[in-house]
């Protein structure tokens, strides 16, 4: 379907080992949605760049970010889970604003993990003002939750050799 989703996404942030990825992976596995996608954010952005490049090379129309967003929703579904969401590049910052705008227009629900609060994304980046509207959208369309903990749960053991970690891999 299209249109604005009334279901809010989720943006989990905090230090390493606090359980962000674990929670997101459990959610992804249990979400009763047929078409859904879970990706490491850096890998996802590489794919966006590859798709833009392929459109440019083919000479079939303008390589616009909106059509790439459409392709990604059509192929991967409207539930998008991103691990390690981070923005360090001006090109990505500019692309993301349009990409996410279009995906949200199409009813996408975004769940993301990050080491930083949305307002700290692309901090001190070149032309950051172009990315600020995207930050505001993330805060409006996602529940932002601080997962920070003094405990690195990856380092905990039970005192036995029997430890099971279930992930989405």
C-alpha positions, 0 to 999 in steps of 0.5 A, a space after each residue: 500500500 501507499 500513503 502515510 503509515 500511522 505506525 511509528 518507527 523506532 530509533 534505538 540509540 546507545 553505546 556498544 553492547 547495550 542490546 540495540 541490535 539484539 532487540 531490533 533483530 528479535 523484532 525483525 524476526 517476529 514482525 508479522 510482515 511478509 516483505 521486510 528488509 534488515 540491512 547494515 546501514 552502510 551496506 544499504 547506502 552503498 546499494 543506493 549509490 549503486 542503483 543511482 549509478 546504474 540509472 545514470 549509466 543506462 541513460 534511462 531517465 534522470 537518476 533521481 533518488 525518489 525512483 530509487 526509494 520506490 525500487 527499494 520499497 517495491 523489492 524489499 517491502 515497507 518495513 526497513 530495519 537499519 543497523 548502525 545508522 550513521 551519516 558521515 558523508 555530505 553526499 549521503 546526507 543530501 540523498 538520505 533526506 529525499 530517500 527517506 521522505 519518499 519512503 515515508 510517503 510510500 508508507 515505510 516504517 523505519 526501525 534503526 539502531 545507532 550509537 548517537 541520538 538523531 540530533 547528533 547525526 552528521 554533527 559538524 558535517 558540511 552543509 549540515 543544514 540540508 540534513 536537519 529536516 531529515 533529523 526532524 522527520 526521524 524524530 517525528 516518525 520514530 519513537 526515539 529510545 535511549 538504550 544506554 546502559 553501564 553494562 556491555 551485555 555481550 560480555 556477560 556469561 552465565 557461569 556455565 559453558 551453555 550460552 545461546 545467542 539468537 540473532 537475525 543472521 
